[in-house]
Amino acid sequence: MTQGTVRPTTQGLYDPQYEHDACGVGFVVDIKGRKSHEIVQQALQVLVNLSHRGACGCDPQTGDGAGILLQIPHEFFVQECAKLGINLPGPGQYGVGVAFFSPNPASWLGQHAPLGVDRAAHYTTAPLRQTLTELVDFTRINARGIRLTVGAVNVNTGEMR
């Protein structure tokens, strides 16, 4: 087999569909769940030491988009939600997510066009709404049962397993 021309075949527990090029991952954790600034400092050092990242070689002033994922303190969420009039439940009783939305060109006209509420936002959530409607069981989510979901995405096909 010539490196870079043929993908390896499935052997034993190895499955080539889970291969990812240009990826580097590091983990820093306190297995007892203690929070500390030292963990953040160590995670930042991992980024410095991790040279095999997807976009290395880009402008050093702007970075390559790599970063750290950390738990945002419950107390911070309580404080910020209170400013919005939201009474947040206890730790572990709510979820937090990050979403990327498509730009809404209609909003670029600003005050110069009558848009209405559905078109005034800078981003459109219509594709997200459609995807969630197709894939998410909101009845089950709203039942608030505790569950663990583990999945893997095939990067070539986008299919979940």
N, C-alpha and C positions, 0 to 999 in steps of 0.2 A: 504494500500500500504506500503510495506517495503522499506525504503529508500535504494537506491542503487541497487535494483533488478528490478524494473519496472519503465519505463519512464511514466511521467504523460501524460494524454490525452489532446488533444486540447480543450480549454475552453475559450469562449469569444474571447478576443484579444490575448490570450496566445497560442503560437504554440511551442510545445516541440522541433521541429527541429532546433530551434535557440538556444538551450541550449549549453553552452560551459563550460566544467569542467576545473578547474585549470587555470582560467583566472581572471586577475584583471586589471582594466582599470581606469585611472585617467585623468582628463582633466584640464588644466590651460589655460586660454585664456583672452585676453583683448578684450571685445566685440566691442570696437571702432577701433580695428585693429592696435593699437599702439604697436610698437616693443620696447622691453626693456630686459635688462639682468635679471631683477627681475623675469620675467616670466620663464626664463630658470632655475634660482635658485629655484623657487617654483616647477617647474616640477621635478627637481632632488630630492627635498624633498618628493614629491609624491612617487617616486620610493623607497625611504628609508622607507616610511610609509606603502607601499603596500606589505604586507607579503604574500598575496595569489596570487603568481605568478606561472606560469607553472613549473619551474625547481628549486624552492626553495630547499635548502638543499644541493646544489652542492658545489663544492669547492669555498669558499668565496674569494679566490685570483683571480679566473677567472670570477666570476659572472655567471648570469643565462641567459644572452642574452637580458634582458629587457633594454629598453632605451627610449629615447624621440624622438618624431618626431617634427621637427621645420622647419620653412620656411627659406630657404637659401636666403640671400639677392640677389636681381637682380644685384646689382653692382658687387658682387663677380663673378656671372656667366659671366657678360660682360667682366670682366678682364681676367678670365680664358679662355673663348672662343676666345678672341682676340689673346691670345698666340698661339692658334691653327689655326688662320686665319679664324675664324668663326665670321660673323657679326650677332650678336644676335638681334632679334626684341625686342620691348618694353615689359614691364612687362605685364603678362597676355596673351601674344601672342605666348607662347611656353610652352611645357610640359617637365617635368622632371620625370624620373622613375628610379627604381632600378630593376635589373634583376640578377638572379642567373643562371649561365651556368654550363653545365656538363663538367668535365675535358676531355681533349683531350689527351689520352695516347700516340698518335703518336708524340706529341711535346716533350715528355720526353726524346727522343733520342737526341734532340738538334742538334748540328752541325754534328753528326755522321750519319745522314740519310738524303737523299734528300727528302724533304717533299713537296715543292711547297707552294704557298701562302695559299691555302685552308686548309692545314693541319698543318701549322707552329704555329698557335695560341695555347696558353695554354688551351683555352676553346673552345668548339664547340657550335655554335649557330644554328645548323641544327634543333634541336627540337623546338627552339623558332620560327625560320622561318616557320616551318610547322604549328605550332599552330597559329601564326599570320595570315598566309595565309588563314587558315580555318575560323578564327573568326573575323578578322578585315576588315572593309570596307575602304580601303585606299583611294578610290576615294572621299568618304565623308570627311575623315580626311584632305586630301589635298585641299578640297574646303574651308577649314578654317572657316567654320561656327561655331558660338558659340553654345555649347550645354551642357546639364547637363545629365550625365548618373548615375543612381543609380541602384545598383544590390546587390544581396545577394547570397552567395554560400552555398549550402547544404553541410555541412562538411562530411556527411556520403556518399553521392553520387557524390559530386563534381559538381553537376548541378547548373547552374546559374538560377536565377529567376529575 
